[in-house]
Structure formats: C-alpha cells, structure tokens
C-alpha cells in the first residue's frame, strides 16, 4: 500500500460540522464537544480498521528477557522478528507452562527465542539470548491514534478516512440535537464506509504481503 497522507486538521472537521448545522459562529455546538467527538471517532476508526501500522527496531540484548513497549500507545502487536525470523506468540499462561516443561531449571539460552508473550505492556521472550544483536529486534504493531487538543492539530487518521470521521462526528452532533433518526443514518454511513475501506485494505495487503497476527485471545 502506498504511504498514507495525513493533511487534515480538527478545523477541517469542525468546519464541515458547522456548515451542515448552519452554525458558523460555533454557538450551537461547543468546540470542546467537537474535539471530544473527533478523538472518539479516531479511536473507533482504528479499533475497527487497524490502519495505523508502525515498526520499532531495537537491539536484542544478551541475558535480557523483558522489553518495554514503544513510546506510542500500542493497540495490537502484529508480529515480532528476531534477526529477521518471526517468533511465535503465546499467552502468559502458556508461557509459564512452556518454560516449566522445556526448561524447569531456567538454564537454556539461544540466539533466537522460540516464543514471545505480552503482559501489562512488557514483551518477554523465551529462551533469552546468549548474544547481543544490534537492531536485531523488530516489532510490527498498530498504534493508538494521538488525541488532538486543539483544532489546529493534525488528525491521526489518514486522509482517506476523513469523510468517515466527519460522518461519526456528525452523528454525535445530531444525537445532541435529539435528531435520532438522522443520527442513525449517519452512523450507518460511518459503518458502511469503514467496511468499504476495510475491504480495499484487505485486497491491497493480500497483493503486497502476508501479515502475521497473533490470536486476540492471547491478550
């Protein structure tokens, strides 16, 4: 998939909403409410369509089992590689049983671990490494969108999702105005738009590469 563009701001959303309501002065819909809805909409979009893909590369360190998440808030980990090799994801419960079975004395080490698991924002590996690999650990993940605090802030969702964000915010404004039938229509348009974009993403991803996703129950 080509690189995404992120050019829209909160102002672009607010202008669309106020134009639809004839509220150019901002008297009908408060700024704080629109900003809150924008942030809610961004999170809803990324929760439904995991579009904010990111990668972190760091050293894989000898005798170190645990690694912290990136400074980005991580929504879901897609895959972890050690020295270019994909590592199998298991749950923390499975990890305990696996280690007890494979290595009850805790003495096994290996340049490449067999498994990884995550708990409370910490990624762990087994077996731990016996050597340090510079930039040997690669984490592919979906990040949580950054909330805006002012209309001038750039949105975290790509431009191709802008219309769906406007539909989401419009639905919230219509509900506030107690126009529930119109709000339901906008909500349906929002969901239909996400489905269409998700299908396009699926076709694009299958054409370019196969993504590796851990079982959601692992988390």
Secondary structure, DSSP 8 states (H G I E B T S, - for coil): --------BHHHHHHHHHHHHT-TTSSSS-HHHHHHHHHHHHHHHHHHS---EEEEEEEE-TT--EEE--SS-EEEEEEEEETTEE-EE--HHHHHHHHHHH-TTS--B-SS-SEEEEETTEEEEESB-SS-EEEEEEEEEEE-----SSTTSB-SS-GGGHHHHHHHHHHHHHHHTT-HHHHHHHHHHHHHHHHHHHHHHHHHHHHH-------GGG-
